[in-house]
Amino acid sequence: MSSAETLAPAADARAERRAKRIAKNLTAFSKQHGGSADGVVEYVGRAATRIVLVGADGSWGDQVAPSYAVGKRAAELAGVTLHESFEGELALKVRTGPYEWKRMAGIQI
């Protein structure tokens, strides 16, 4: 058996543990914001993936995962309804508050 074959199960187990830890945060977000969440898993770079969530009440948040596979698995474990992109219906669900409007005010043309 090669060393790659013996390491793969350990790496898979580590990725599953990470996904489960992240899923706890996603589940907590869902519970706090209407009982469910929709989301999208997006690449941030080589070493990270961002899970953007929109709760049933329109609140939004995000969580960073170490890889796309871990992020997607975490969302699946948490029962997040995944979308291909953050557009259309998903974007329309977002409710922005004073904090977001204040931050956006500085970049208006």
Salt bridges, closest charged atoms under 4 A:
GLU16 OE2 - ARG73 NH2 3.08
ASP38 OD2 - HIS83 NE2 2.67
ASP38 OD1 - LYS93 NZ 3.18
ASP57 OD2 - HIS33 ND1 3.18
ASP62 OD2 - ARG50 NE 2.68
